[in-house]
Amino acid sequence: MGEVRQTATYGPLPNNNDWFNGAFRVKFSMEQQVEIATIQFFFSKLGYNRPGKPHAVRLNADYSVTENASTTPNWFHYWNQTPAGGTDVLYNPESTIRFGTTPSMRYWRDWKRQPALEPLVQQWRGRIWIYDRASGRDTRRDGSGQEITGIDLFANTVAHERRHVQQFEAGEAAVAGWSWGVAPTDPLWNHETHDQDQDDLPWPMAGRFSFPPGLQPG
């Protein structure tokens, strides 16, 4: 008898990522022949057939936020259960250009302008949004030129945004909202400008307030 191939599909997908870590022994029977094989299951990265309720977030045109707006792709649902993710990480399907966002920082100004939305600053404090680009590929900015892909890029993006959470907490403790939500051309832009002179103050803030010479931008 020649080679016989058969494709089998298992459904529905499990809710827990740990289920994919094990190997399973299955029995195949054909024409009175029985064989035991060890197999492993995989999920479709870009599929949406994982179980559970929708829990993606969406930023609306008026800067309000809709929770449980849609379901999350398989990659986010399962990767976020690993040490790379966490309960502070949520999926947002909107952006095709960003990897992630710290919403309380990025939308601080937009939320503060509207009294009805101001509570969102605290609601999303300490939480981050991840977009589809975080599941693809990118090149490190540390000069190494190393390409990172898949769950490694997801982990790097989460770590990057968590650093912005730390920046937010440091800035809020010093002068509430000192730089949140401004454009990259603004001298108070927060991104990659935190404490360049190692004085425990974000450097634009040190320059705008009359601190001793040792606390001026280095």
N, C-alpha and C positions, 0 to 999 in steps of 0.2 A: 504494500500500500504506500502511495506517495505521501508527500507532506500535506498535512491538512491544517488550515488556519481558520480560526473562528474568532470573531470579534464579539465581545460581550460588554454591555453597558450596565453600570450599576446606578441606581437612583432611588431616592433622592440623595444628594450629598449630605454628609454628616455636618453637624453644627460646629464641632470641635476640631481644631487643627491637629490635635494629637492623634487623631484617627489615621492620618496619612503617614505617620511615622513608623508604623509597623508593617510587617510582612504577613501575608495570609496564605495558608495552605488550602488548596481547593482540589476537588476530585473531578476528573474528566472521564466520562464513559462514552465509548463509541465502538460499535461493532464488537461487543463483548470484551473490549479491552479497557482497562481502568488504569489511569495514570494520576499520580499526585504531583502537583506543581506548586511552587511558591511564587506568589504574585504580589505586586504592590499597586495601590491605587493612586491616581493623580487627579487633580482638579483642573479644569480649563481656566487658565489665568484670566482671560477676558470675559468669561461667562458671568451670568447673573443668576445662576440656578442654585445658589446656596440657600439654606433654609433661614428662617427667622424673619422678623419684621423689618420694614424699611427704616433706616436710621441715618441716611445722608442728610447734610444740611445744605441750604440754599440761601444766598444773599439776594434779597429782592432789590428792585430798582430804587426804592425809597430807603434802602439800607436796613430795613428790618430783616430778620432771619427766620426762615421756616425750617423747623426741625422735622425729622422723619419725612423729608420731602420725597425721597425715592430710595430704592434699594442700593446697596453697595456692590461693586464687582467682587468676584471671588477672591482676587488677589488681595484686596484690602481686608476683606473679612477674615481671611486666614492669616495673613502676615501680621495683622495687628494683634493677634493673639500670642505672637512670639515675643521674646524680650526686646525686639526692635520697636514694638509699638506700645500701646497702653491705653488705659481708659481716658486719658487726656487727649487722645488723637481721634479726630473725626474726619470723614470723607466728604469732600465737596466736589461735585462733578462738573463745575462750571468752567474753570479756567483751563485753557490749552497752552498757556505760556508760563504759568507758575508751577513750582514744585510743591510749595507749601506756604502757609500764611499763619501769622499769629494775630488773630482777629482783634483782640483788645488793643493791640498796638496799631495795626494798619488802619482800623476804622474808628479809632478813638475820636478824632475830630468830627467825623460824620455823625457818630452817635451822640457826642456831647452837644451838637448843634440842635438836636431835637429832644425836648424833655421826655417825650414818650419812649424814646430809644435809649436814653442815657443809662438805664439799668443794664443794658447789654454789655457795657464796659465791664461791670463786675460779673455778670453771668458767664462771660466767655474768658474771664481772667484765668490764666493758667492753662488754657486749652489751645489746641492748634488744629488747623484744617490742612488736609493733605489732598492734592490733586493728582490727576492721572499721570502727569509727567514724572511723578515720583516712582512710577512702576517701570519706567523705560530705561534710558541710559543717559549718562552725563560724564563729564571729565572733571576731575578734581581741580580745585583752584589753588592748590598748595604748591604749584610749580612742577609736580611730578608728571603731569599729563596722563595719569592713570585713569582708565575708563572704568566706571562702576555701573553695574546694571542690576535690575531686578530688586530682590529684597535688600541687597546691599545699599542700593541707592535710596530705597525707602528708609532704611535705618539711618543713613546719613542725613536725609532730609528732616526726619523727626528730631535728630540730635541738634541740627542747625536751628530749627524753630524753637526748641526748648531753650536754646541760648537766648533767643529773643524774649522768651518768657522771663528769663533771669534779668535781662535788660529792662524790661517793663517794670518788674518789681523794684529794681534799683532806682529807676527814674521816678517812679511814683512815690517812693519813700523820700526822695530828695525834694523834688518840685513836681507836683502832680501834673502829669501830662505834658511835660516840658517839650517833647519833640514828637509826640505820637501823631501819625496820620499826615505828615507833611511830605511834599514831593522830594525826589532825590536831589533836585537843584537847590533846595532850601538848606541854609547853613545848619539848621537844627535837625537834619535828616538823621534817623537813628541807625540805619543799616551799616554795619561794619565800621562804626565810628565810636564804639563804646570804649571809653577809658584808654585812648591811645597812649597817653603819657603815664599810665599806671599810677594814677593818683586817687583811684576809687571814685572818680567822678566822670561821667560822660564828657568828653573833651569840649563839645560845643557849649555845654552848660558852664563849664569852668571858665570859658572865655567870655561868656555873657554876664557873669556875675563877678563882683569885685573880690575875688579870692586872693590870698597872698601869692607872690610871684611863683612860688613852688607849685602852685596848683594851676598855673596857666598851661595852655596846650603845649605839649613838649615837641 
